[in-house]
Amino acid sequence: MSMVEFSEYKGNKIIILKRDENDRYPFSFGKAKARLIVENFDEIKKFAEEE
């Protein structure tokens, strides 16, 4: 099950997505990229569901 954590980088809040607690390469991003993801969620979802 995936995990979500919050942290800071250079004084800015970030979100960290991990596949599990031992994930060596988590996916992290800040608020600007989070906004881009939210604005483009439908296209990202279609991309993820492609074979």
ChimeraX commands (.cxc) that place a marker at each C-alpha (Angstrom):
marker #1 position 0.00,0.00,0.00 radius 0.5
marker #1 position 1.32,3.44,-0.86 radius 0.5
marker #1 position 2.27,6.00,1.77 radius 0.5
marker #1 position 2.01,9.79,1.92 radius 0.5
marker #1 position 4.30,11.96,4.03 radius 0.5
marker #1 position 4.79,15.70,4.37 radius 0.5
marker #1 position 8.11,17.45,4.89 radius 0.5
marker #1 position 9.96,20.66,4.06 radius 0.5
marker #1 position 12.65,21.48,1.54 radius 0.5
marker #1 position 14.45,24.81,1.81 radius 0.5
marker #1 position 11.61,26.16,3.92 radius 0.5
marker #1 position 8.84,25.06,1.54 radius 0.5
marker #1 position 6.29,22.35,2.30 radius 0.5
marker #1 position 6.49,19.22,0.11 radius 0.5
marker #1 position 4.50,16.02,-0.22 radius 0.5
marker #1 position 6.28,12.68,-0.55 radius 0.5
marker #1 position 4.63,9.66,-2.18 radius 0.5
marker #1 position 6.11,6.23,-1.52 radius 0.5
marker #1 position 5.16,2.79,-2.81 radius 0.5
marker #1 position 5.88,1.40,0.68 radius 0.5
marker #1 position 7.93,2.38,3.73 radius 0.5
marker #1 position 11.13,1.00,2.15 radius 0.5
marker #1 position 10.76,2.83,-1.19 radius 0.5
marker #1 position 14.26,3.93,-2.17 radius 0.5
marker #1 position 13.05,6.43,-4.79 radius 0.5
marker #1 position 10.00,8.31,-3.48 radius 0.5
marker #1 position 8.19,10.89,-5.58 radius 0.5
marker #1 position 8.18,14.33,-3.99 radius 0.5
marker #1 position 6.94,17.73,-5.11 radius 0.5
marker #1 position 5.83,21.09,-3.82 radius 0.5
marker #1 position 2.68,23.15,-4.13 radius 0.5
marker #1 position 3.36,24.55,-7.63 radius 0.5
marker #1 position 3.69,21.06,-9.12 radius 0.5
marker #1 position 0.76,19.85,-7.01 radius 0.5
marker #1 position -1.40,22.54,-8.62 radius 0.5
marker #1 position -0.29,21.41,-12.10 radius 0.5
marker #1 position -1.19,17.82,-11.23 radius 0.5
marker #1 position -4.62,18.83,-9.94 radius 0.5
marker #1 position -5.31,20.98,-13.01 radius 0.5
marker #1 position -4.36,18.10,-15.33 radius 0.5
marker #1 position -5.66,15.17,-13.30 radius 0.5
marker #1 position -7.94,13.81,-16.04 radius 0.5
marker #1 position -5.13,13.67,-18.60 radius 0.5
marker #1 position -2.74,12.11,-16.07 radius 0.5
marker #1 position -5.36,9.48,-15.21 radius 0.5
marker #1 position -5.87,8.62,-18.91 radius 0.5
marker #1 position -2.09,8.34,-19.35 radius 0.5
marker #1 position -1.77,6.03,-16.33 radius 0.5
marker #1 position -4.54,3.77,-17.60 radius 0.5
marker #1 position -3.10,3.35,-21.13 radius 0.5
marker #1 position -1.69,-0.04,-21.98 radius 0.5
marker link #1:1,2 radius 0.2
marker link #1:2,3 radius 0.2
marker link #1:3,4 radius 0.2
marker link #1:4,5 radius 0.2
marker link #1:5,6 radius 0.2
marker link #1:6,7 radius 0.2
marker link #1:7,8 radius 0.2
marker link #1:8,9 radius 0.2
marker link #1:9,10 radius 0.2
marker link #1:10,11 radius 0.2
marker link #1:11,12 radius 0.2
marker link #1:12,13 radius 0.2
marker link #1:13,14 radius 0.2
marker link #1:14,15 radius 0.2
marker link #1:15,16 radius 0.2
marker link #1:16,17 radius 0.2
marker link #1:17,18 radius 0.2
marker link #1:18,19 radius 0.2
marker link #1:19,20 radius 0.2
marker link #1:20,21 radius 0.2
marker link #1:21,22 radius 0.2
marker link #1:22,23 radius 0.2
marker link #1:23,24 radius 0.2
marker link #1:24,25 radius 0.2
marker link #1:25,26 radius 0.2
marker link #1:26,27 radius 0.2
marker link #1:27,28 radius 0.2
marker link #1:28,29 radius 0.2
marker link #1:29,30 radius 0.2
marker link #1:30,31 radius 0.2
marker link #1:31,32 radius 0.2
marker link #1:32,33 radius 0.2
marker link #1:33,34 radius 0.2
marker link #1:34,35 radius 0.2
marker link #1:35,36 radius 0.2
marker link #1:36,37 radius 0.2
marker link #1:37,38 radius 0.2
marker link #1:38,39 radius 0.2
marker link #1:39,40 radius 0.2
marker link #1:40,41 radius 0.2
marker link #1:41,42 radius 0.2
marker link #1:42,43 radius 0.2
marker link #1:43,44 radius 0.2
marker link #1:44,45 radius 0.2
marker link #1:45,46 radius 0.2
marker link #1:46,47 radius 0.2
marker link #1:47,48 radius 0.2
marker link #1:48,49 radius 0.2
marker link #1:49,50 radius 0.2
marker link #1:50,51 radius 0.2
view
